[in-house]
Amino acid sequence: MGLLEYILIAVIAIQVLFTVQVINNFRYALQKSRRPRTAYRPQCLLVVPCKGLDETFDTNIQSFFEQDYQPYHLRFVVQDESDPAYRRLLELKDRFGHNSQARSVEILVAGPTRSCSQKLHNLLFAYRHMPSDIEALVFADSDACAGPDWLAHIVYPLRKEKNGASGGYRCFVPGKNNPATIALAAVNAKICQLLGNTRFNLAWGGSMAILVKNFADLEIDQIWQKALSDDLSLSRAVRKNGFKMVFVPACMIASYETTTWPKLWEFARRQFVITRIYAPGMWLFGLFSAVFAVAGLWGGGAMAIWAMKTGHPFAKLCIAFPAVFLGCQLFRAILRQKMIAALLPADKKRLKLARWADILGFWLWAILLLLIILSSAVGRVITWRGIRYRLNSPTDISVLEKT
């Protein structure tokens, strides 16, 4: 065999091994999500930063009041009282606070940020004003809807000393089945399949937890004072100090969203720009994977046609190459959608169109993802919740202006 044949076999092997890893992640997700978590109940502070009113704001906020967990304290944090979220939070506190198992519920006003993102400024404000007996910090986003056992699951891995922090992830559930929203759900699903029992997990700020002791020992509060990203900067510190970042499948949270193509592009590009600055290795892996998926399928198809037309002696191998890519990518799409349906059974019906769009259009979403990642290769200025930031480094950002 010549060099080309060895390369083709090696690339096919990589594609198969990646699929095997996705299968392992699928099994891990289903196995772990089915176990009840009642044995470990540290005193928790649940912090939810808010800015503006998300699409299903009331439902999301209600889910944090209805956690089946004792003991926990609940804090919502806004920049100022003029934020429309502030008045709504007061109303929701009156409506749901009396029946909540939370020991205390407060709505904090943090004021404007100067050196870090507004979200981190809000989180740090809650941290500095937390009750003295708190053992674990739990963070959630106002655009996420948590199940009643979410809090019990998110803190459970923290019982082991080797686990520095724990986290879930989001699954976008279309509010409307317009093309851009379906695309958002499909592209995001491709990220979901990468999470499992691996050393490469990253936290997601909408569903993550860390012990107060670890938060202090890793100096997360000092890191956040000059950072933009809560989750990637925390993940970086956790892994740098030899701890494990644990993915908790039961903490896959539904995020009900309706978007447009410009908003989808802005959101996705922002995520990858932040990843490029805070986790360059992960960004490069994402770029490689996206190029690998698109080039393997379409480039492999062109090569197969060329081999058949020229009567290449290894034409069968050349034909098998894109066939393996097609089969593996289709299989992974089916598997990740089965995982999402299992983890979010209440939203299975609402996800039906997005599920079929992912399975039948996996090749299209791979191209879209590649274009988004390529667009994030340049530039350091992003807009997040109405504020423009320049990311100078993982520990140095500039707050430019409000838009």
ZAMARGU-4260 file (C-alpha; in steps of 0.2 Angstrom, whole numbers, plus 5000, padded with zeros to 4 digits):
<rodrens>
0) 5000/5000/5000 | 5005/5018/4997 | 5005/5033/5008 | 4988/5038/5003 | 4980/5022/5008
5) 4989/5022/5025 | 4982/5040/5028 | 4965/5035/5023 | 4965/5020/5035 | 4972/5031/5049
10) 4958/5044/5046 | 4945/5031/5046 | 4951/5024/5062 | 4951/5041/5070 | 4933/5043/5065
15) 4928/5027/5072 | 4937/5030/5088 | 4928/5047/5090 | 4911/5038/5088 | 4916/5025/5101
20) 4919/5040/5113 | 4902/5047/5109 | 4895/5030/5113 | 4904/5030/5130 | 4897/5047/5133
25) 4880/5041/5129 | 4881/5027/5141 | 4888/5037/5155 | 4874/5050/5153 | 4860/5037/5154
30) 4868/5028/5168 | 4872/5042/5179 | 4856/5052/5176 | 4845/5038/5183 | 4853/5037/5200
35) 4844/5047/5215 | 4856/5059/5224 | 4850/5060/5243 | 4865/5055/5253 | 4875/5072/5252
40) 4867/5088/5256 | 4879/5102/5260 | 4873/5119/5264 | 4871/5128/5247 | 4870/5146/5241
45) 4861/5146/5224 | 4866/5162/5214 | 4856/5167/5199 | 4862/5183/5190 | 4849/5192/5180
50) 4849/5205/5166 | 4833/5209/5157 | 4818/5197/5154 | 4822/5181/5145 | 4809/5172/5134
55) 4803/5161/5148 | 4809/5171/5163 | 4795/5167/5175 | 4795/5148/5172 | 4814/5148/5174
60) 4815/5158/5190 | 4801/5147/5197 | 4811/5132/5195 | 4824/5138/5207 | 4811/5141/5220
65) 4805/5124/5218 | 4821/5114/5221 | 4818/5098/5232 | 4833/5101/5243 | 4837/5106/5260
70) 4846/5117/5266 | 4849/5130/5253 | 4849/5149/5251 | 4843/5158/5235 | 4850/5174/5229
75) 4845/5183/5213 | 4857/5197/5208 | 4854/5212/5196 | 4865/5227/5191 | 4852/5240/5197
80) 4834/5242/5201 | 4830/5250/5184 | 4833/5232/5176 | 4815/5225/5172 | 4821/5209/5180
85) 4821/5217/5197 | 4803/5222/5198 | 4798/5205/5191 | 4809/5196/5203 | 4800/5205/5218
90) 4784/5199/5211 | 4790/5181/5209 | 4797/5181/5226 | 4780/5186/5233 | 4772/5172/5223
95) 4784/5157/5226 | 4794/5162/5241 | 4782/5156/5254 | 4782/5138/5247 | 4800/5136/5243
100) 4812/5125/5254 | 4825/5139/5252 | 4830/5145/5270 | 4831/5163/5263 | 4828/5172/5247
105) 4835/5189/5243 | 4836/5200/5227 | 4853/5209/5227 | 4858/5225/5218 | 4877/5224/5214
110) 4879/5240/5204 | 4889/5242/5188 | 4905/5233/5185 | 4922/5241/5182 | 4935/5228/5178
115) 4926/5211/5174 | 4910/5206/5166 | 4894/5212/5173 | 4889/5194/5176 | 4905/5190/5186
120) 4903/5206/5196 | 4885/5201/5201 | 4892/5183/5206 | 4906/5190/5216 | 4894/5202/5225
125) 4883/5188/5231 | 4899/5178/5236 | 4904/5192/5247 | 4887/5194/5255 | 4884/5175/5258
130) 4879/5168/5275 | 4893/5162/5285 | 4888/5143/5285 | 4888/5140/5267 | 4898/5125/5261
135) 4894/5125/5242 | 4892/5138/5229 | 4880/5134/5215 | 4877/5145/5200 | 4863/5145/5187
140) 4857/5157/5173 | 4841/5165/5171 | 4838/5158/5154 | 4839/5140/5161 | 4824/5130/5168
145) 4830/5117/5181 | 4821/5101/5187 | 4816/5099/5205 | 4831/5087/5209 | 4844/5098/5199
150) 4852/5105/5215 | 4854/5088/5223 | 4863/5081/5207 | 4874/5096/5204 | 4882/5096/5222
155) 4883/5077/5223 | 4900/5075/5215 | 4908/5088/5227 | 4908/5075/5241 | 4924/5068/5233
160) 4940/5078/5236 | 4947/5075/5219 | 4932/5083/5211 | 4936/5102/5210 | 4919/5107/5203
165) 4904/5100/5194 | 4893/5106/5180 | 4879/5102/5168 | 4875/5109/5151 | 4861/5118/5141
170) 4850/5110/5128 | 4841/5123/5118 | 4822/5119/5116 | 4814/5129/5102 | 4801/5142/5108
175) 4797/5143/5089 | 4802/5131/5075 | 4809/5144/5064 | 4825/5139/5054 | 4837/5149/5065
180) 4831/5142/5081 | 4831/5124/5074 | 4849/5127/5068 | 4854/5134/5086 | 4847/5118/5094
185) 4855/5107/5081 | 4872/5115/5082 | 4871/5115/5101 | 4867/5096/5102 | 4884/5093/5093
190) 4892/5100/5109 | 4882/5090/5121 | 4889/5074/5114 | 4906/5078/5119 | 4903/5078/5137
195) 4905/5063/5148 | 4917/5054/5160 | 4932/5062/5152 | 4946/5074/5158 | 4942/5087/5145
200) 4925/5093/5152 | 4922/5111/5154 | 4910/5119/5166 | 4895/5129/5159 | 4890/5144/5170
205) 4871/5141/5169 | 4873/5125/5179 | 4889/5123/5190 | 4894/5120/5208 | 4910/5121/5218
210) 4914/5120/5237 | 4917/5136/5246 | 4934/5129/5251 | 4939/5126/5234 | 4933/5142/5228
215) 4944/5151/5240 | 4959/5140/5239 | 4959/5141/5220 | 4957/5160/5221 | 4942/5160/5210
220) 4936/5177/5217 | 4953/5185/5212 | 4953/5177/5195 | 4935/5183/5192 | 4939/5201/5196
225) 4948/5203/5179 | 4939/5190/5169 | 4924/5189/5157 | 4920/5171/5158 | 4914/5163/5174
230) 4914/5145/5168 | 4929/5144/5157 | 4940/5153/5169 | 4934/5142/5183 | 4937/5126/5173
235) 4955/5133/5169 | 4959/5135/5187 | 4951/5118/5192 | 4961/5108/5179 | 4977/5118/5182
240) 4977/5113/5200 | 4975/5095/5197 | 4957/5093/5201 | 4943/5085/5190 | 4929/5094/5182
245) 4914/5083/5183 | 4900/5083/5170 | 4883/5079/5178 | 4871/5072/5165 | 4856/5074/5176
250) 4860/5093/5176 | 4857/5095/5158 | 4845/5110/5158 | 4832/5116/5146 | 4834/5133/5139
255) 4819/5139/5130 | 4824/5150/5115 | 4818/5158/5099 | 4832/5167/5089 | 4836/5174/5072
260) 4850/5171/5060 | 4860/5187/5066 | 4857/5183/5084 | 4862/5165/5082 | 4878/5170/5073
265) 4882/5184/5086 | 4879/5171/5100 | 4889/5157/5093 | 4903/5167/5087 | 4904/5175/5105
270) 4905/5158/5113 | 4920/5153/5102 | 4929/5169/5104 | 4928/5167/5123 | 4934/5149/5121
275) 4948/5154/5110 | 4955/5166/5123 | 4951/5155/5139 | 4954/5138/5132 | 4964/5139/5116
280) 4967/5120/5116 | 4949/5116/5116 | 4946/5129/5103 | 4959/5121/5092 | 4951/5104/5095
285) 4934/5111/5089 | 4942/5119/5074 | 4950/5102/5069 | 4935/5092/5073 | 4924/5104/5062
290) 4937/5104/5047 | 4938/5085/5049 | 4920/5082/5048 | 4917/5093/5033 | 4932/5088/5023
295) 4931/5070/5027 | 4913/5069/5021 | 4914/5081/5006 | 4932/5079/5001 | 4931/5060/5004
300) 4916/5060/4992 | 4925/5069/4978 | 4940/5058/4981 | 4929/5042/4979 | 4922/5049/4962
305) 4940/5053/4956 | 4945/5035/4961 | 4931/5027/4952 | 4933/5037/4936 | 4952/5034/4935
310) 4951/5016/4940 | 4963/5018/4955 | 4969/5002/4962 | 4962/5006/4979 | 4945/5013/4973
315) 4936/5002/4986 | 4945/5010/5000 | 4942/5027/4993 | 4924/5024/4992 | 4923/5017/5010
320) 4931/5033/5016 | 4916/5045/5014 | 4904/5030/5018 | 4912/5028/5035 | 4911/5047/5038
325) 4893/5047/5033 | 4888/5032/5043 | 4897/5038/5059 | 4890/5056/5058 | 4873/5050/5055
330) 4874/5037/5070 | 4881/5051/5081 | 4867/5062/5077 | 4854/5048/5081 | 4863/5044/5097
335) 4865/5062/5104 | 4846/5065/5101 | 4842/5049/5110 | 4852/5056/5125 | 4844/5073/5124
340) 4827/5064/5124 | 4831/5054/5139 | 4838/5068/5149 | 4824/5080/5145 | 4809/5069/5144
345) 4796/5083/5147 | 4802/5092/5132 | 4803/5077/5120 | 4788/5083/5110 | 4794/5101/5108
350) 4811/5095/5102 | 4803/5083/5089 | 4807/5095/5074 | 4824/5099/5080 | 4828/5081/5083
355) 4824/5076/5065 | 4832/5092/5058 | 4848/5086/5067 | 4847/5068/5061 | 4843/5072/5043
360) 4853/5088/5042 | 4869/5084/5052 | 4880/5087/5036 | 4873/5105/5035 | 4875/5109/5053
365) 4893/5103/5052 | 4896/5116/5039 | 4888/5130/5049 | 4898/5126/5064 | 4914/5126/5054
370) 4910/5144/5047 | 4906/5150/5065 | 4922/5143/5072 | 4932/5151/5058 | 4924/5168/5061
375) 4929/5167/5079 | 4948/5165/5074 | 4950/5184/5073 | 4944/5198/5085 | 4944/5201/5103
380) 4928/5212/5105 | 4911/5205/5109 | 4894/5211/5115 | 4886/5202/5129 | 4869/5207/5136
385) 4871/5224/5130 | 4889/5228/5135 | 4904/5228/5124 | 4920/5220/5131 | 4938/5218/5124
390) 4946/5202/5129 | 4965/5206/5131 | 4969/5190/5140 | 4960/5177/5151 | 4964/5188/5166
395) 4962/5205/5158 | 4947/5212/5150 | 4941/5230/5146 | 4923/5236/5148 | 4921/5247/5133
400) 4903/5253/5133 | 4885/5249/5134 | 4875/5247/5118
</rodrens>
